[in-house]
């Protein structure tokens, strides 16, 4: 009852004040009829507080978001399944779900006729133009009497995540080189004589499974031989995104960083659909949630896009090159840069040296803030052996990607011609 009295609305408190005033005036003026009116006005909010406070309601909520992974600008639907697990009926339910402001206004619902075993579902739509991970919820519930004199509030604690991925653009097919890298025991080796069986076996090593022993070859060579592991070669690509704060200009969705993230997401989807196993590397190093060995089986771009959805600018003067190990030679490297400083040149040279083929998209950061100076990023990348194209605010990403393809084709023709001369 004490909680219910504390939940009196402005209307309920006004009724109490009016009733007490009427009773006081009736006593002063000796009006018995006015006394009865005052008692009725005072009794109504007290009676509603007793009814609402006595009603021990138990509500259950199941919130679902479909889909939980959407691209920026695409809608998602939130469904709230409510049920009354209490024994008695409740009053009017006032529901308000808490959502981040970038997803829209907070939805509010009014539900009536709630009895024992009552179930109902309501839904609303959310949409964000900003990438990121957002928590939907918790939901607050207020129970009110039919007259609106008393309100009691409860809050559900559960939330559901919604991941908004960067916008992507469908990219055209272009020639890509330096993509094939292998793993396992079945790296090709030259042989002039011998059967195919000789190529598919190797000497026994400690720890090998005895079930892999090839007895016929073991008898011929005089030592234990085992069958080679059948691991096909993969098309691997490293996607690098420069997310240093000093390399970008602008703020919010109109910044050069958002353009770089969108370009990286488009490249990730394109390469994955072409059969590449793609790993994501940023200025702070390799992202462990998007390792390429998880990508090759089902061509799933979800983890890559999730990682790109939550990328934030970092206060870091230099790019971490710990992921460039001595054994990482070969493969395709596609990089999305912002501004390139002279101090970055040794890192660019090392990245290009260890890549079988190095392509770069240089975001023209000065153009993003309205400057008309010519960008030097593309020139500096070209001096380090990269095939680079500039991306401005008005440039189409698919056209820039097509330009990189033309550079790759010209480079390939140049290599063939030099071989013919030799």
N, C-alpha and C positions, 0 to 999 in steps of 0.2 A: 504494500500500500504506500509506503514511504517513497519507493521508486516511482510509482505511478503519479503521486502528487508532484514529484520533482519534474515529471514529464508533462505537466500542464502547458498547453499552448497559450499563445497570446489571447486567443478567444476564450479559453478556459479561465485564465486569470481575470479577464474582463468580466466574465459571468460571476466569478466569486466577488469581485469588487462591487459590481452592480447589486448583487444580492445583499451584501453586508450594508451597503449604503441605503438600500430600500428598507431593510429592517430597522436601521438607525432612524431614518426619517419617519417610519411608522410609529416608533416608540415616542418620538418627540411630538408628532402630530396626533397621536392616539388614533391611528387608522389601522384597524384590524385586517381589513382587506389587503392593504399594502404589505402588511406583515406576512400574510400567506404567499403573496407574490415573491417577496424577498426570500422566504424559506425555499420555495420551489426553484428559484434561480440559483441559490447556493447549493442545493441538494443535487442538481443535475450534473455539474462537473465532478462532485464528490462521488456520485453513483457511477459515472463513467470511469473514474480513476479506480474504483473498487473492481469493476467488471474487467477492465483491461489488465490490472495488476493480478487479478486472480487467475487469468487465463495464461497458463504456462505453455506457450507455444514452442514447438520444435520443428524447425524448417531445415530441409536438406537441399543443397545446391550442387548441381553438376554443370560446370562451364566447359564448353568446347569451342575451339576456334578452327575454322575451316577456310582455307588451308592455314597451317602454322608457318609456312614459308611462302611469302609473296614478294613480287617485284615492286619497287617503288611506283606509286601511282595506281596499283591494282587493289581492288577491294578484298576484304576478308569478312566473313560473317561469324559473329559471336552468338552462340545459343546458350540460353540459361534455362536449365530444367529444374524446376522447383517442386517440392512435395512437402506436404504437411504430415509429419510423423507423430504429432501430438494426438491426444484423445479428443479434445474439444475443438470447437470452431474458433477461428481468429477473426479479428476485425478486418479493416481495410489495410492492405499492404502497400507501402510506398517504397519502391526499389530504386536505388541509384548505384550504377556500376562506375567505378573509378577507372578512367582511362587516361593515358598521357595526352596532353593538349594537342600534340602533333597528329593524333589519330582522330580528333574531332571533339565535339562537345560530349559531356557526360550524359548517357542515356538515362531516362527516368520512366518508370512504369507504375501504374496504379492497378492493383488486383483486388477484386472483391469476391465474395461468396466462398470463402475458404473454410471448408469443413474437414471432418476426419477423412483421411485417405485422399485428400485433394492433390491433384497433380496438374501442372501446366508448364508450358514452354513458351518463352519469348525470345526474340532474336533482334539483333541490330547489326548494322554494317559499319566497319571502320576502314579508313584509307589513309595512307601516309605518303607524302612526296619526299620524305626524308628516310634514308636507310638507317638501320640500327636494330637493336633488340629492345623490345618494349614489353612491360608487364601489364597485363589487363587484370584489373581487380585491385583490392578486394571490393566486394559489394556490400553496401550498407542497406539495412532493412529497417523501416519504421512502421510500427503497428499503430493504427489510429482507430478511434471509435467512430461510429457513423456521423456524429455531430462535429468531429474535428476538435474536441476539447482536450484530448489527451493523446500524446504520442510517446511511444517507447522505442528506443533504437537498439539495434544489434548490428554487428559487423562480421561478415565472414572473412576468414584470414587467407584463404587460398587465392592464388593468382595463376594465370596461364600466360606463357611467353608467346609473343608474336615477333617473328624475324622478318624484317623488310630488307630485301636484297637490293643491290644497286640496279639501276636501269641497264639493260643490255641491248645491243644492236646486232642484228644478224650480219655476219661478215662473209665476204665472198671467198671462194677457194683460190688460194695462191700457192705457188711452189714454195715448199719449205725444205731446207736442207739440214744435214747434220742431225737427223732425228733418231736414227736407229742405234740403240745401245742394247747390250745383252747382259745376261746374268746366268749363273748356274754353270753346269759342266759342258753344255753343248755348244760352246763357241766353235765356229768352223775352223778347221785347220786343213792345210793343203796336204794332199797325198797323191803319189804317183802310181803306187801299186797297192794291192791288197783289196779286200772285200769291204763292203759297207759295214759289215759286222765289226771290223777292226776300228772303224771310226766311232762306233757307238759304245765302246767299252774303254775303261781305263784301269790303272793299277789300283789294288785295294789300299785304302787308307784307314788308319785306326779310327774306329767309331762308325764305319760304314755298316749298314744293315746287311747281315749275311744273306738275306733273301734276294739281294741284288747281285749276288755272285753269279757270274756267267761261267759255268764249268767247262764248256767246250773251249772257250778262249783261254781259260786258266790252264787247261791241259796242253794247249799249243804253245803258250808262252812260258810255261813252267813256273808261274806264280799266280797268285789269286788276282783275278780281274773282275770288275763289277761293271754293271750297265751304267751308262751316264744318265744323269737326271734329265728328264725331258722338260726343260723350261724354255718356252719360246722367247725369242727376242722381242723387246718392246720398243714402241715409239715413245720416248720420254721428252718432256719439255719442262723447263724451269721458267716460271712466271715471276718476274721481279717487279715490285712496286716500291717506288721511292716515296715514302710517307713522312719525310722529315719536314718539320714546320718551316724551316728556312728555305726550302725548295719550292714553296707554293705561295700563292697570293690569293686574296679575297677571303670572304667569310660565308658560312652557310652553304646552301645548295648551289650558290653561284660561284663557288671558289674553284680554283684550278685543281685542288685535291679531289673534289667530288668528280670532276671530269676525268682525272687519272684513275680513280677507283672504278668508274663506269667503264672506261676503256679496258682496264684489267679484267673486269668481270666478263665483258664481251669476248675478249681473247680467250679467257679460261673456258667459256662455254664452247667457243668455236674449236679450240684444240681438242677438248674432250670428246666432242662429237666426231672429230676426225680420227679418233682412236688413240690419242696421246694419253699417257699417264702424266698428269700435270701436278707439280708441287708449287706452292706459293712461298715466296721469299720476300720479306720486307726489309726496311732499313735496320731493324733489330734482329734479323736472322730468319731462319726457316720457321714457318708456322707448323707446329707439330700436329695440329688437327687436320692438315691438308697434305699429308705425306703422299707421294705419288703411288706407292704400292697399294694404297686403298682405292685408287681411282680407276685402275685398268679393268677390273672385272666387269662392272656393270655400267660404266660410263656415267656414273652419278656425279652431277655437278653440285649437289646440295652442300657438302662440307666446304667446298671452295667458296661458294657464294655466301655461306654463313660466315666464314672467316673474313671475307671482304665486307660484309655488312657491318661489322663491328670495328673495323680498322679506324684508328684515330691518329692524328698527327703526333709526332714524338719530338721532344726537344733533344736532338742528338746531332752534333756537328758532322760526324763521319758515319759512313755506312759500315755496319758490321759485316765482315767478310769471313766469319768463322765457318760458314757453310761451304766456302770454296776450298775443299780439301784436295789433296794431291791426286786422289783417285776419281775426281769428278770431271775428268776430261770428256769431251764429246757431248752429244745431245744438242737439242735446240734450246736457246735462251731468248725469251721475249721479255723486254724490259719496258716499263712505263716510267719515264722520268719527268720531273719538274724542271726547276732551274739546275744547271750544271755549273759548278764552280771549278776553278783550276785545281783546287785541292782534291777534287774527285777523280782526276785523270788517272792516277795510278790504279785506283780501284776499277775504273772502266776498262783499262788496258788488261788487267788481270781477268776480269769477267769475260772479256772478248777472247782472250787467249785460251781459256779453259772451255769455251763453247765450240761445238762443231759448227753452229751457225748462230749468229747474233743479230737479232732484229730489235729495234727500239722505236718507241713512240715518245716523242719529246713534246710535252704540253707547253705551249707558249704562255708562260705564267705572266709575262708583262702585258700581253694582250687581254688577259682576264681582268686587269684593273684599268684598262683603257689606254695603256701606253702604246706608242707607235714605233718604238725602237725595234730593230730587227733582233730576233732571238739568236743567241750564239750557241744554244744547247745542241742543235742539230749539227752545226759545224764541228763542235768539239767531239761529239760522238763519232762523226765521220772520220776525224783525224785518228781516232783510236781503233778504227777498223769496223765500226758498227755500220749496219745499213739502217739509217734513221730517217724518219719523216716527222714533220712538225704538225701538231694538232692545235688549232686556234679555236676561239669561242664559236666561230661561224662555220668551221670546217666539219664535214661529215666524216664520222669515224670509218665507215665502210670505204670511202674514197681514199682516206689516208692508208688504210690497210691494203687497198689495191695498189697504191703507189709503192708500198714496201714489196709487194709481189713483183712489180716491174723491175725494181732494183735487184731482187733475187734472180730474176730471169736473165738480166743483163750480166750479172756477175757470173752465172753459170756458163753463159756463152763465152765469156772471156776466158774462163778456165779451160774449156774445151779447145779453143783456138790456140792457146799457148801449148797445149799438149800436142797438137798437130804439127806445130812448128818444130818442137823437139823431136 
